[in-house]
Amino acid sequence: MKKYTFEIIGALLAVLVLIGDICYILYGALWRKGVTSALFLLLGILFFVLAYLKKKKLRFPIFMLIGLAFTMVADIILNLHFIAGAIVFAIGHIFYAISYYQLKRWSWLDLICSCLLALPAVLWITLAPMFDFGGALMEVVVVFYAIIISCMVGKTISNFITSIWKKQDYRLELILLIGSILFFFSDCMLLLNKFGSFTKDMKEVLTILCLASYYPAQILLASSIGVYSRIDYVK
């Protein structure tokens, strides 16, 4: 029991995040979103303490925790000012990416995987007739954001492939991969909801899909610190 105290508390926090997610989907209110986002940051802090107690190298947990903190702040700002929120989210993605680079150094596979995501994303944003950004500035912000998150997700794909290729323990890479892909999917749903030409009912569905994937993504990213703390990680 004592050995898994952090995991038990972490599981309870994850459940609370999911409950908060459901409540926000059903009832809205910015304070519910703020509390729910604070909970996934608390989950990250919990596992950061575990990493510290386990005397692990703290570069990955530190940058991951900073990414979680920026993400939590962006959740609130996004509802108040979209462009400012997108910029803070982008900063969070950069810190997530930096944390991934603490696990495996840069390689050409990173660039390939990132480009395979970024190129279609940028073409979709700039050429799809369904989008109305209301001006060039917003479109530039969205394109910039798409490139940043594509690079973040691309790195997780590259890390996962590298771990499989080298026959290493890939549990951490898999969690980061799934969490990052869910984050990417959530942002796609937000993009369609915010700028796509859809009916009100369809936009409600997009909102649900966005939130239903976003908070599980943050749970996985925060929990990755706990997995890192429990395994003997090999670069």
C-alpha positions as CSV (number, residue, x, y, z in Angstrom):
1,M,0.0,0.0,0.0
2,K,2.7,2.4,1.0
3,K,4.7,1.6,-2.1
4,Y,1.9,2.8,-4.4
5,T,0.6,5.7,-2.3
6,F,1.5,8.2,-5.1
7,E,-0.2,6.1,-7.7
8,I,-3.4,5.8,-5.6
9,I,-3.5,9.5,-5.0
10,G,-2.7,10.1,-8.7
11,A,-5.6,7.8,-9.7
12,L,-8.0,9.8,-7.4
13,L,-6.8,13.0,-9.0
14,A,-7.3,11.6,-12.5
15,V,-10.8,10.6,-11.6
16,L,-11.5,14.1,-10.3
17,V,-10.2,15.6,-13.5
18,L,-12.5,13.4,-15.5
19,I,-15.5,14.3,-13.3
20,G,-14.6,18.0,-13.7
21,D,-14.4,17.5,-17.4
22,I,-17.9,16.0,-17.5
23,C,-19.3,18.7,-15.3
24,Y,-17.8,21.4,-17.5
25,I,-19.2,19.7,-20.7
26,L,-22.6,19.6,-19.1
27,Y,-22.8,22.8,-17.1
28,G,-20.1,25.1,-18.4
29,A,-18.7,28.0,-16.2
30,L,-15.1,29.1,-16.4
31,W,-14.5,28.4,-12.7
32,R,-15.2,24.7,-13.3
33,K,-12.7,24.7,-16.2
34,G,-10.1,26.4,-14.0
35,V,-10.5,23.9,-11.1
36,T,-10.4,20.9,-13.5
37,S,-7.2,22.3,-15.1
38,A,-5.6,23.0,-11.7
39,L,-6.2,19.3,-10.8
40,F,-4.2,18.0,-13.8
41,L,-1.4,20.4,-12.8
42,L,-1.6,19.0,-9.2
43,L,-1.3,15.5,-10.7
44,G,1.9,16.6,-12.4
45,I,3.2,18.1,-9.2
46,L,2.5,14.9,-7.3
47,F,4.5,12.8,-9.6
48,F,7.3,15.4,-9.8
49,V,7.7,14.9,-6.0
50,L,7.9,11.2,-6.6
51,A,10.6,11.7,-9.2
52,Y,12.5,13.9,-6.8
53,L,12.2,11.3,-4.0
54,K,13.3,8.6,-6.4
55,K,16.4,10.7,-7.2
56,K,15.7,10.7,-10.9
57,K,17.2,13.2,-13.3
58,L,14.7,16.1,-13.2
59,R,15.1,17.7,-16.6
60,F,12.2,15.7,-18.1
61,P,9.8,16.2,-15.1
62,I,10.7,20.0,-14.8
63,F,10.0,20.8,-18.4
64,M,6.9,18.6,-18.4
65,L,5.6,20.4,-15.3
66,I,6.2,23.8,-16.9
67,G,4.3,22.7,-19.9
68,L,1.4,21.6,-17.7
69,A,1.5,25.0,-15.9
70,F,1.3,27.0,-19.2
71,T,-1.5,24.7,-20.4
72,M,-3.5,25.3,-17.2
73,V,-3.1,29.1,-17.6
74,A,-3.9,28.9,-21.3
75,D,-7.2,27.2,-20.5
76,I,-8.4,30.3,-18.7
77,I,-6.9,32.9,-21.0
78,L,-8.4,31.2,-24.1
79,N,-11.9,31.9,-22.8
80,L,-11.0,35.6,-22.3
81,H,-8.9,36.3,-25.4
82,F,-8.4,33.6,-28.1
83,I,-5.2,34.8,-29.6
84,A,-3.5,35.3,-26.2
85,G,-4.7,31.9,-25.1
86,A,-3.4,30.3,-28.3
87,I,0.0,31.9,-27.7
88,V,0.2,30.6,-24.1
89,F,-0.8,27.2,-25.3
90,A,1.9,27.3,-28.0
91,I,4.5,28.1,-25.2
92,G,3.2,25.1,-23.3
93,H,3.7,22.9,-26.4
94,I,7.2,24.1,-26.7
95,F,8.0,23.1,-23.1
96,Y,6.3,19.7,-23.7
97,A,8.6,19.3,-26.8
98,I,11.6,20.3,-24.8
99,S,10.7,17.6,-22.2
100,Y,10.5,15.0,-24.9
101,Y,14.0,16.0,-26.1
102,Q,15.3,15.2,-22.6
103,L,14.4,11.6,-23.3
104,K,15.9,11.3,-26.8
105,R,18.1,13.8,-28.6
106,W,17.3,15.3,-31.9
107,S,17.3,13.1,-35.0
108,W,16.3,13.5,-38.6
109,L,13.3,11.3,-37.8
110,D,12.0,14.1,-35.6
111,L,12.0,16.4,-38.6
112,I,10.4,13.9,-40.9
113,C,7.6,13.0,-38.5
114,S,6.9,16.7,-37.7
115,C,6.8,17.7,-41.4
116,L,4.4,14.8,-42.1
117,L,2.0,16.3,-39.6
118,A,2.7,20.0,-40.1
119,L,2.4,20.1,-43.9
120,P,-1.1,18.6,-44.2
121,A,-2.2,20.7,-41.2
122,V,-1.1,24.0,-42.7
123,L,-2.6,23.1,-46.1
124,W,-5.9,22.2,-44.5
125,I,-6.0,25.4,-42.5
126,T,-5.1,27.7,-45.5
127,L,-6.9,26.0,-48.3
128,A,-10.1,24.4,-46.8
129,P,-13.1,26.5,-47.7
130,M,-14.9,25.6,-44.5
131,F,-12.8,28.0,-42.4
132,D,-13.5,31.6,-41.8
133,F,-10.7,33.3,-39.7
134,G,-12.1,36.8,-40.0
135,G,-8.7,38.2,-41.0
136,A,-5.1,37.4,-41.9
137,L,-3.8,37.8,-38.3
138,M,-6.0,35.1,-36.9
139,E,-5.0,32.7,-39.7
140,V,-1.3,33.4,-39.2
141,V,-1.7,32.6,-35.5
142,V,-3.5,29.4,-36.2
143,V,-0.9,28.3,-38.8
144,F,1.9,29.1,-36.3
145,Y,0.1,27.1,-33.6
146,A,-0.4,24.2,-35.9
147,I,3.3,24.0,-36.7
148,I,4.3,24.1,-33.1
149,I,1.9,21.3,-32.0
150,S,2.9,19.3,-35.1
151,C,6.5,19.4,-34.0
152,M,5.5,18.4,-30.5
153,V,3.5,15.4,-31.6
154,G,6.1,14.5,-34.3
155,K,8.8,14.2,-31.6
156,T,6.6,11.7,-29.6
157,I,6.1,9.6,-32.8
158,S,9.8,9.7,-33.4
159,N,10.7,8.8,-29.8
160,F,8.2,5.9,-29.9
161,I,9.6,4.5,-33.2
162,T,13.2,4.8,-31.9
163,S,12.4,2.9,-28.7
164,I,10.7,0.1,-30.7
165,W,13.6,0.0,-33.2
166,K,16.2,-0.2,-30.4
167,K,14.0,-2.7,-28.5
168,Q,13.8,-0.5,-25.4
169,D,11.1,-0.2,-22.8
170,Y,8.6,2.0,-24.7
171,R,5.9,2.5,-22.0
172,L,6.8,6.1,-21.3
173,E,7.0,6.9,-25.0
174,L,3.6,5.2,-25.6
175,I,1.9,7.3,-22.9
176,L,3.4,10.5,-24.3
177,L,2.4,9.5,-27.8
178,I,-1.2,8.8,-26.9
179,G,-1.4,12.0,-24.8
180,S,0.0,14.2,-27.5
181,I,-2.2,12.7,-30.2
182,L,-5.3,13.3,-28.1
183,F,-4.1,16.9,-27.5
184,F,-3.7,17.3,-31.3
185,F,-7.2,15.8,-31.9
186,S,-8.7,18.1,-29.3
187,D,-7.2,21.2,-31.0
188,C,-8.5,20.1,-34.3
189,M,-12.0,19.9,-32.9
190,L,-11.5,23.3,-31.3
191,L,-10.4,24.7,-34.7
192,L,-13.5,23.3,-36.5
193,N,-15.7,24.6,-33.7
194,K,-14.2,28.1,-33.6
195,F,-13.7,28.8,-37.3
196,G,-15.6,26.1,-39.2
197,S,-18.9,26.6,-41.0
198,F,-21.2,24.2,-39.2
199,T,-24.6,24.2,-37.6
200,K,-25.1,24.9,-34.0
201,D,-25.8,21.2,-33.2
202,M,-22.6,20.1,-35.0
203,K,-20.6,22.7,-33.0
204,E,-22.0,21.3,-29.8
205,V,-20.7,17.9,-30.9
206,L,-17.3,19.3,-31.7
207,T,-17.1,21.0,-28.3
208,I,-17.8,17.7,-26.6
209,L,-15.2,15.9,-28.7
210,C,-12.7,18.7,-27.9
211,L,-13.2,18.5,-24.1
212,A,-13.6,14.7,-24.0
213,S,-10.1,14.3,-25.6
214,Y,-8.4,17.3,-24.0
215,Y,-8.5,16.4,-20.3
216,P,-7.6,12.7,-20.8
217,A,-4.6,14.0,-22.8
218,Q,-3.5,16.2,-19.8
219,I,-3.9,13.3,-17.4
220,L,-1.6,11.1,-19.6
221,L,1.0,13.8,-19.9
222,A,1.0,14.5,-16.2
223,S,1.1,10.8,-15.4
224,S,4.1,10.3,-17.7
225,I,6.2,11.9,-14.9
226,G,5.0,9.1,-12.6
227,V,5.9,6.4,-15.2
228,Y,9.3,8.1,-15.7
229,S,9.8,7.9,-11.9
230,R,9.1,4.2,-11.7
231,I,11.2,2.8,-14.6
232,D,14.9,2.7,-15.3
233,Y,14.8,4.9,-18.4
234,V,17.4,4.2,-21.1
235,K,17.9,6.9,-23.8
